[in-house]
Amino acid sequence: MLIDPGTFFEQVGPYGERNDHYTRDVATFGLALGIVLVIAARRPSWRVPVIVYALAQNAFHAVNHFVDIGAADPERLGPLNAFLLSAIAALLGWMLVTAVRLDRREAAR
């Protein structure tokens, strides 16, 4: 998305009109979230809040793709993107449950 927004649009996100600037803008949010997730992996007090944010953002993103499921061109990418985003949300949900359990264990010590 950051390096080649045109290819990203054509291969992954062919919804509506192509806008390279907007695609790179959206990519910066994902980049920042990725950096904060890496930091949170090393800072236990950050884990739950950062994972909650990542889960919420990804879940909203998945819902948006379900709303526009038939708007991709080619159409096969609509269901594929919605499924993959839902799978990522499920993974983040598992990560959140695991992080909360670890926090509770640490608090009980």
Contacts in CASP RR format, 6 or more apart in sequence:
PFRMAT RR
TARGET T0000
AUTHOR 0000-0000-0000
METHOD contacts of the structure
MODEL  1
MLIDPGTFFEQVGPYGERNDHYTRDVATFGLALGIVLVIAARRPSWRVPV
IVYALAQNAFHAVNHFVDIGAADPERLGPLNAFLLSAIAALLGWMLVTAV
RLDRREAAR
1 8 0 8 1.000
1 23 0 8 1.000
1 24 0 8 1.000
1 26 0 8 1.000
1 27 0 8 1.000
2 24 0 8 1.000
2 27 0 8 1.000
2 28 0 8 1.000
2 31 0 8 1.000
5 20 0 8 1.000
5 23 0 8 1.000
5 24 0 8 1.000
5 27 0 8 1.000
6 18 0 8 1.000
6 20 0 8 1.000
6 23 0 8 1.000
8 23 0 8 1.000
8 27 0 8 1.000
9 18 0 8 1.000
9 20 0 8 1.000
9 23 0 8 1.000
12 77 0 8 1.000
12 81 0 8 1.000
13 72 0 8 1.000
13 77 0 8 1.000
13 81 0 8 1.000
14 72 0 8 1.000
14 73 0 8 1.000
14 74 0 8 1.000
14 77 0 8 1.000
15 68 0 8 1.000
15 71 0 8 1.000
15 72 0 8 1.000
16 71 0 8 1.000
29 57 0 8 1.000
33 53 0 8 1.000
33 54 0 8 1.000
33 57 0 8 1.000
36 46 0 8 1.000
36 50 0 8 1.000
37 50 0 8 1.000
37 51 0 8 1.000
37 54 0 8 1.000
39 46 0 8 1.000
39 50 0 8 1.000
40 46 0 8 1.000
40 47 0 8 1.000
40 50 0 8 1.000
40 51 0 8 1.000
41 47 0 8 1.000
44 102 0 8 1.000
44 103 0 8 1.000
44 106 0 8 1.000
47 99 0 8 1.000
47 102 0 8 1.000
47 103 0 8 1.000
48 96 0 8 1.000
48 99 0 8 1.000
48 100 0 8 1.000
48 103 0 8 1.000
51 92 0 8 1.000
51 93 0 8 1.000
51 95 0 8 1.000
51 96 0 8 1.000
51 99 0 8 1.000
52 96 0 8 1.000
54 92 0 8 1.000
55 89 0 8 1.000
55 92 0 8 1.000
55 93 0 8 1.000
55 95 0 8 1.000
55 96 0 8 1.000
58 85 0 8 1.000
58 88 0 8 1.000
58 89 0 8 1.000
58 92 0 8 1.000
59 89 0 8 1.000
61 85 0 8 1.000
62 82 0 8 1.000
62 85 0 8 1.000
62 86 0 8 1.000
62 88 0 8 1.000
62 89 0 8 1.000
65 78 0 8 1.000
65 81 0 8 1.000
65 82 0 8 1.000
65 85 0 8 1.000
66 82 0 8 1.000
68 78 0 8 1.000
69 78 0 8 1.000
69 79 0 8 1.000
69 82 0 8 1.000
70 78 0 8 1.000
71 78 0 8 1.000
72 78 0 8 1.000
72 81 0 8 1.000
END
